[in-house]
Amino acid sequence: MSDLRLATINTAAISHNIEVLRALVAPVKVMAVVKADGYGHGAFASARAALAGGADWLGVADLNEAFALRAAGIDAPLLAWLHQPGAAFGDAVRADIDLGVSSLAQLTEVAATSDTAFVHLKVDTGLHRNGAFLDEWHQFFEAAVAHELAGRIRVRGLWSHLANAGAEHDLEQIEQFSAAIAMAESVGLRPELRHLAASEGAIKHPAARFDLVRVGISSYGLSPATDVDVAALGLVPAMTLSAPVISVKRVKAGSGVSYGYAYRCERDTTLALVPLGYGDGIPRQASNRGPVSINGAVGRVAGRVAMDQIVVDMADATVAIGDEAILFGDPAASVPSADDWAEAADTINYEIVTRIGPRVTRRYES
């Protein structure tokens, strides 16, 4: 049975990307971030590929993601950092999962587990999401020292996250993080891993690399910022999204297409129907704009993206039922990219790949 909707994941590309990033930041350690089902690529397969490429650590957002990796047989060093009150910290410790800890209250809760927890203390250096605020740092660090001396925790890491709000702000955050390191050391903490940079910071700011970098979107061959040329770095997009053409019609100029006739054909044209829609994660905001490649010719979504399908205006290109329609993949193969779709939907490439839904079959190739 053929797949109606297909995301082909090149796991060798993920391994290659990690190798490239490791070489770029050496001798700093690399954490491959596989949260949100590996940014839509599949967490388990992405984790395996990243480790094959030399990743030292894996990172996920929450404990459910971490437990799933452990259940699948992944035993590599693993950090989870986004926790609700009452999270299963004890189970996490027993599963050898490091915990990102963002507040004194959370630290107290983690320290109450029956086994010694390995923690990474998070400080807020300006992103203003989670992490201990500046005026809380000293108390936070002193409490961590007390818990560590009592054997309740071991502070493996100290970390934060850049806001990527421009070089000036990034440098301010690097200075803030350095101040946090100094304060932590002044009260007796000696974390082996100090980490601040994700993909953009790791690539653009050597001073932000410290002991470890957390690479997410770049692991999958996509750019973390408009001014980062990942192709020039040697990174390769890992996902290709495709589906077969299931209907072809030749229509007259002026014909309306899809709901509300938000699109009218400017000339006699060929319309190809492709079974991918917003139910599969195709952004409705890309109506009348999203690019699609069929047989090497690139058309555009004609009319509104529907739940299950899109119509593509292919002009005079030769198209037949069963032809492969590629929404995005590696632009080196002369097909649209996730960045092209991000531009069409006024969003970022992270969202384009991460939102691909469960109806889309993931097929892994190496």
N, C-alpha and C positions, 0 to 999 in steps of 0.2 A: 504494500500500500504506500503510495507516495504521500509526502507531507504537503498539506494545504498551505501551511505557513511555516517558514523555516528560518531560524537563526543559526547560521553555520559559525561555529567558534573554532578558530585556529589556535589550539593550545600551544603550539610551537611558537606562535607570535608572542604569547604572554611570556613564555620562558625567555625568548629572545629579548623582549623589552626589559625584563628584570636584569638580564645580563648587561644590557646597555646602561641602565640606570646604576647598577652596582659599579660599573667601571667609571661612570661620571662622578660619583660621590665618594669613591674609595679614599681612605680605608673605612669610611663610616658604614655602619650596619644598615640593612634595608628591611623595613617592614612592608609587606605587601598587604594592602587593605582589600578585603574580600567581602565587605558588608553589602547589604542590599542584594543578596544573591550574586555576589561578585559583579556588582554594577550591571546586573542583568545577564551576565555571561555564565552564571552558574558558580556557586561558591565553592563546591567541592572540586570541580575540574579546574577552576581558576587557582585554588590553593595548591593543588598538586603541581600545576604548571609553574606557578611562581616559585615553589620550593625547588623544582627541577632546574629553574633558572638561577638558583642561588640565594633566594630570599632567606634572611635569618629569622624573621618573625612574620606572623600573620596578625592582622588586626580586623576586628569586627566592631559593630556598634553595640549590640546587646548580647546578653547571655544566651538567649535562645539560639542566636546565630552561632555562638561559640559551642554550645552543647551539640548542635547539629554536626559541626565539623568533628568534634571528638567522637560522636556516634558513628561517623563515616570512616573513622580510622585515622584521622589526621592527628598526629601527636607532636607536631612542631610547637615551639613557643608561641603563645597566643594571648593577645590582649583584648579585653572588652571594656567599654568605657561609658556606656549610657545606661543608667540604672534607675529603676523606680524604687520608692521606699519598700522595704520588705523583699527585695530581690533575693534570689536563691544563692546568696554568697557562699554559704557552706558547701553546697553542691559544686559551685565553681572552683572553690579551693581544692576540693577532693578530685576534681577533674583536671587539675594542674592548669587552670586558667588564671592569668594575671588580671588584676582589677584596676581600672582607672578610677581614682577616687577624687572627687571634686569639692568636697566640703568637710568641715569638722564633724558634722552629724553623720555623714556617710562613712567617714573614717571610723567613728565610734561603732557604727553598725557592723562594718567589716571586721573590726578587731574583736568583736564578740563571737566570731565563729570559733569552733572548737579546735581547728587546725591553724597553723601559721599561714597567713595570707600574703602572697606577693603582690605588692601594690605599686602603682605609678601615681604619684601625687600630681594633680593638675592645678595649675595656677592660671588665673585670668590675666593675660598681658595686653588686653585691648579688644579681643573679639566680642567679649561680653555675652558669651553663652554660658556653659558651665565652667567650673574652675573656681578656686578660692580667690576672692578679691584681695587687692593689695593690702588693705588694712587688716586682713585676716591671716596673712601669710605667717607671721611669727608664731601665733597661737597654733595654727595648723601644723607647722613644722615641729614645734615643741611637743605637741600631742603625738605626732608620728614617732618622734624619738622615744617618748615614754612607752608607747606600745611596742616599739621595736626592742627596746631593752627588756621588756617583759616577755618577749618571744611571741607576741600575738600577731605581729606583722613583720614583713621584711620589705623595706622600701627599695624596690628594684629600679624604679624610674622616677624622674621628675619631668613634667612635660607641659606644653601649652600648644596653642594653634594660632598661626598667623591669620590676619584678616584679609590679606592680599588686597590692601586698599591703596597700593602704590608704594614705590621704593622708600619714600620718607617714612611712612607709617610702619612699613615692614622693619626698617632699621630701628625705629623706636621700640618696637616689640622685641627685637633681638636684644636690645639693651635692657629692657624690662626683664626678659627671661634670664639674662646674665646676672641681674641683680637678685632674682629669686634663687638662682643657684648659689650665689655667694651667701645669701641669708640662710639657706638650708644647710650649707656646710658650716656656717658659724655656730649653729646649734647642735652639730654633731651628725648630720645626715651625710651619707656618702653614696648616693645613687649611682649605679654603674651605667645607667642609660639616661641621658638627657636628650629629649627630643622635642623639637618645635616645628620643623618644616614638613609640610605635605608636598604633593607633586610640584606645585608652582614654586614654593620656597626652596625646595631641594634643587631644582634646576637653575633658578635665577640668583640665589643668594648663598654662596659657599659659607658665609658666616652663620647661616641659620642651620647648618647641618648637625653640629654638635656630635653626639655619639651615634645617632640613628635618625633616619628619615622615614616618613610614612608615605609610601607611594600608592595612590589609588588610581585615578583616571589614566595616568601615564602608563601604568602597568598594562592597560588594555589598548595602548597605542594611540590614545587621544590626547589632545592638548589641554592643559589646565588653564590656559589663558590665551587671549588672541595674539599676544606678542611672543608666544613660545612656538617655534617651528619644530614640531616633533619629527617630521620627515627628515629635516636636516640633522636631527640628533640620531636618526636611525631607528626610530620607533615605528612599529607596524600595527595598524588597526586589526583587532582580533575578531570582530564580529561583522558578518555579512547578513543582511536581512533580505529575504526574497520570498516570492510566491509565484505560482504559475498564473499566466493570463487565463481567465476562464470565460471570457466573452470578448468578441471584437465586433464593432459596428462602424460603418462608414456613414457619417451624418452630414447634413447640409450646413452651410454658413448660417448663423443665427440661431441654431438649435440650442435650447437650454439644457443644462446638465445638472443632475443631482438636485437635492432638496432646495426649494426656493429659487431655482434658476439663478443662483448667485454667479453662475458662469454661463456665458453664451459664446459659442464658437465663432471666431472671427472669419473663418473660411471653411470650405469643405474639409473635413478632417477625419482621422481614424481615432476612435475611442477604444481603449483597452480597459477591461474590468479586472481589478486585482483584489483578491480576498484578504486584505489587511485593512483594519479600521481602528477607530479609537478604542474599541473593545480589546484590541491587541496592543495598545499603547501608542498608536500613531496619533500625533497631536492634531486635534481639530483646527488649531490655530494655523496649521500649514495648508488649510484649504486654499485652492487656486495657486499654490506656490511650491509645494513639495516636489522635488525632482525624482524621477524614476527612470532607470535605464532598462531598455528592452532591446536585445540584439545590437547593442552598441550605440543605439540612438537614445537620447535623453529627452523625455517629455515631462510635462508638469501635471500635477493633480488638477483636474478640471471639476470645479464645483466643491461642495462641502465634503469633507471627510465624514463618512458614515460609520456606524458602529462596527460593521463587518467588512467594509469594502471601500475602495477608492476607484474613481474613474480617472484615467490618464489620457490626456490629449497628446497623441503621438504624431500629429500632422500627417505627412505622407510616408512615414516609415512603414516598412513591411512588418506586420505583426500577425501572429497566428495563435489560436487557442493552444495552450500548453507551453508557449514560450516562457522563459524565465524572466520575471520582472524583478530587478534589484533596486531596492529603495536606498540602501547605503552599504558601503563596504570600504575597501581600500582604494583611495583615489588613484593610487599608482596603477590600478587595473582599469582606469578610465571609467569608473562608476562614481555616482554621488557619494559624499561622505556624511558621517554623522554631523559634522560641522555644517554642511550644506542644509541639512534638515533643521538644525538648531537655528540657523539664520532664517529659514523659512517660517519657523514657529516662534521667532523672537524669544528664544530660550538658550540653553547651553547644552553642549554635547553630553554632559553627564546625564541630563534628564532624558535625552533621546534614547540612549541605550538602557538606562536603568528602568524605564517605564515599560519595556517590552514585556507583554503579559504571558500568562501561563498557557494560553491556547497556542502560542508559538512554540513549535518543537525546537529544542536545542540539539544540534548535531555537532559532535566534537571530531575535529580532524587535527592531525599533527603533521 
